[in-house]
């Protein structure tokens, strides 16, 4: 049986691009319409790994994905960053004045907000996937409809790019996590980054205490994200990413933090994707 990689979207999507780049080959993929389906693919063993977007440099963090990773005990085993170039595409021969509606993933539409401010006649419609829209335009031969997707999607589904690189921030990039359903305890070879979930005690200075420990051990915190704890009003979990150089020292820090928190969970220990 083929060992598939679960992706949100179809071939030609940005998730597909990441799967190809991270695994270094034309990997077979399990195409999923939603991030929930990506998780289900892992849990049902239809795939051995998954690719999931977690944050964009323009649009910010995809908060529900933290909950999916945490609640389903998924393991982060890697990360990958790609520059995101958004392209407006339609059936060959169409001009932007011919277009009435633009369909794409809500994050993609958000990343191109400034461009669309100059074209008020365009109706923006949220859809499940960038490449899926491109495929539908070709299959149903839809004039007056455009997709916002990658150049690969235009090539695969034989569409013409009307405007390329229309994202607001030209240095726009997205961070993707590589996930497994296995609760592996071994550290990835060459690992230097850890993702943790902390639920803090309800007392003054609890977060400061955690940050002081990271400072005392000279660990570089690259991200902190608060997420409400379900069914507990005004209580938050903190998801943090830290860079480390020595695994034994990291284990010491985790031990100390476990004494300072109500809950500590190691979501993954892996290689920093920016190096």
C-alpha positions in Angstrom: 0.0 0.0 0.0 1.2 3.5 -0.9 2.4 5.6 2.0 0.4 8.8 1.5 0.8 12.3 2.9 -2.4 14.0 3.9 -2.9 17.6 2.5 -5.6 20.2 2.8 -6.6 20.7 -0.8 -5.7 19.0 -4.0 -2.8 18.8 -6.3 -1.6 22.3 -7.2 -2.4 23.7 -3.7 0.2 25.2 -1.5 0.0 22.2 0.8 0.8 20.0 -2.1 3.8 22.2 -2.9 5.0 21.8 0.7 4.6 18.0 0.6 6.7 17.8 -2.5 9.4 20.1 -1.2 9.6 18.6 2.4 9.7 15.0 1.4 11.9 15.7 -1.7 9.9 13.8 -4.2 6.5 13.5 -6.0 4.8 11.9 -3.0 1.3 10.3 -3.2 -1.2 12.5 -1.4 -4.5 12.0 0.3 -6.5 15.1 -0.8 -8.7 16.5 2.0 -11.2 19.2 1.8 -10.7 20.5 5.3 -8.1 20.5 8.1 -10.5 18.2 10.1 -10.3 15.7 7.2 -6.5 15.9 7.3 -6.6 14.8 10.9 -9.1 12.1 10.2 -6.8 10.8 7.4 -4.0 10.4 10.0 -6.1 8.8 12.7 -7.6 6.4 10.2 -4.1 5.5 8.9 -5.0 6.6 5.3 -1.8 8.6 5.5 1.4 8.3 7.4 2.1 12.0 7.7 0.3 15.2 7.1 1.0 18.8 6.1 -0.9 21.6 7.9 -0.6 25.3 7.6 -0.3 27.0 11.0 0.5 30.7 10.4 1.0 33.2 7.7 3.2 36.3 7.9 0.4 38.5 6.7 -2.8 36.9 7.8 -1.6 35.6 11.1 -2.1 32.3 13.0 -4.7 29.7 12.1 -6.0 29.2 15.7 -8.3 26.2 15.1 -5.4 24.1 13.9 -3.7 24.3 17.3 -6.8 22.8 18.8 -6.8 20.0 16.2 -3.2 19.1 16.9 -3.7 19.2 20.7 -7.1 17.5 21.0 -6.0 14.6 18.7 -2.6 14.2 20.2 -0.8 14.7 17.0 3.0 14.9 17.0 4.9 17.7 15.2 7.9 16.1 13.5 8.9 18.9 11.2 8.1 22.3 9.7 8.5 24.0 6.4 8.2 27.6 5.2 7.4 28.7 1.7 6.9 32.1 0.1 3.3 32.6 -1.0 2.7 34.2 -4.4 -1.0 34.7 -5.1 -2.1 34.8 -8.7 -5.5 35.7 -10.2 -6.4 33.2 -12.9 -9.3 32.4 -15.2 -10.2 30.7 -18.5 -7.8 31.7 -21.3 -8.7 35.0 -22.9 -10.5 36.5 -19.9 -9.5 40.0 -18.7 -10.0 41.4 -15.2 -12.9 43.5 -16.5 -14.6 40.2 -17.5 -14.4 38.8 -14.0 -17.3 39.2 -11.7 -16.5 36.7 -8.9 -13.2 35.5 -7.3 -13.3 32.3 -5.3 -10.5 31.2 -3.0 -9.6 30.0 0.5 -10.4 32.8 3.1 -6.7 33.1 4.1 -5.8 33.6 0.5 -8.4 36.4 0.0 -7.2 38.1 3.2 -3.6 38.1 2.0 -4.7 40.0 -1.2 -7.0 42.5 0.4 -5.2 45.6 -0.8 -5.3 44.5 -4.4 -9.0 43.9 -4.3 -9.7 47.3 -2.9 -8.8 48.7 -6.3 -11.4 46.4 -8.0 -14.7 47.0 -6.2 -16.7 45.3 -8.9 -15.2 41.9 -7.9 -17.3 39.8 -5.5 -15.0 37.8 -3.2 -16.3 34.4 -2.3 -14.7 32.1 0.3 -14.1 28.5 -0.7 -12.4 25.4 0.8 -9.2 25.4 -1.3 -7.3 27.5 -3.8 -6.5 24.8 -6.3 -10.0 23.3 -6.1 -11.4 26.5 -7.4 -9.0 26.4 -10.3 -10.0 22.9 -11.1 -13.7 23.7 -11.0 -13.3 26.7 -13.3 -11.7 24.4 -15.9 -14.0 21.4 -15.5 -17.2 23.5 -15.6 -15.8 26.0 -18.1 -16.9 29.0 -16.0 -16.4 32.4 -17.7 -16.5 35.5 -15.5 -15.1 33.5 -12.5 -11.5 33.7 -11.3 -9.4 31.7 -8.8 -6.7 32.9 -6.5 -4.1 30.2 -6.5 -0.5 29.1 -7.3 1.2 29.1 -10.6 1.3 25.3 -10.4 -2.6 25.3 -10.2 -2.8 27.4 -13.3 -0.4 25.0 -15.1 -2.1 21.8 -13.9 -5.7 23.0 -14.7 -4.8 25.0 -17.9 -5.9 28.5 -16.7 -4.4 31.8 -17.7 -2.9 34.1 -15.1 -4.5 37.6 -15.3 -2.5 39.1 -12.5 0.4 37.5 -10.7 1.9 38.2 -7.3 -1.0 40.2 -6.0 -0.5 39.4 -2.3 -0.3 42.6 -0.2 3.1 41.8 1.4 5.6 40.8 -1.3 7.6 38.9 1.3 4.5 37.0 2.3 5.2 33.4 3.6 3.4 30.6 5.4 4.7 28.2 8.0 3.5 24.6 7.7 3.8 21.8 10.2 4.5 18.2 9.3 2.5 15.9 11.6 2.2 12.3 12.6 -0.5 10.5 14.6 2.1 8.5 16.4 3.0 9.7 19.9 6.8 9.2 19.3 9.1 10.0 22.1 12.4 9.9 20.1 13.9 13.2 19.0 14.4 13.9 15.3 18.1 13.7 14.4 19.5 17.2 14.5 16.4 18.6 16.3 16.8 22.1 17.7 13.2 23.3 18.1 10.4 22.3 20.5 6.7 23.1 20.6 5.0 23.0 24.0 1.5 23.6 25.3 1.2 25.1 28.8 -1.8 25.7 30.9 -0.8 28.0 33.7 -2.0 28.2 37.3 -4.4 31.0 38.0 -2.0 33.2 40.0 -0.3 36.5 39.5 3.0 36.2 37.7 2.6 32.7 36.4 3.5 33.5 32.8 6.4 35.7 33.9 7.8 32.7 35.9 7.7 30.6 32.8 9.4 33.3 30.7 12.1 33.7 33.3 12.9 30.0 33.2 13.4 30.3 29.4 15.6 33.3 29.9 17.7 31.7 32.7 18.5 28.7 30.4 19.2 31.1 27.5 16.4 29.6 25.3 15.1 31.6 22.4 11.3 31.7 22.3 10.3 32.2 18.7 6.5 32.2 19.2 3.9 32.4 21.9 0.2 32.0 21.1 -2.7 32.1 23.6 -5.8 30.0 23.0 -8.9 29.9 25.2 -9.4 26.7 27.2 -12.7 25.1 26.2 -15.5 25.3 28.9 -13.3 27.4 31.3 -14.1 31.1 30.8 -11.1 33.5 30.8 -8.6 30.7 31.1 -5.9 30.3 28.4 -3.5 27.7 27.1 -0.2 29.0 25.8 1.5 27.3 22.8 5.2 28.2 22.6 8.0 27.4 20.3 11.6 27.5 21.6 15.0 27.0 20.0 17.5 24.9 22.0 21.1 23.6 21.5 21.3 20.8 24.0 18.6 18.2 24.4 19.5 17.4 28.0 19.1 21.0 28.9 15.7 21.1 27.1 14.6 18.1 29.2 15.6 20.0 32.4 13.6 23.0 31.4 10.5 20.8 30.6 10.9 19.2 34.0 11.0 22.6 35.8 8.1 24.0 33.7 5.9 21.0 34.5 6.2 21.9 38.2 5.1 25.5 37.5 2.1 24.7 35.3 -1.2 22.9 35.6 -0.5 21.1 32.4 2.5 20.7 30.1 2.5 18.9 26.8 5.3 18.4 24.4 3.8 18.7 20.9 7.0 18.0 19.1 10.8 18.2 19.0 12.1 18.8 15.5 14.4 20.7 13.2 14.0 24.5 12.8 12.7 25.0 9.2 14.3 28.4 8.8 17.8 27.0 8.9 
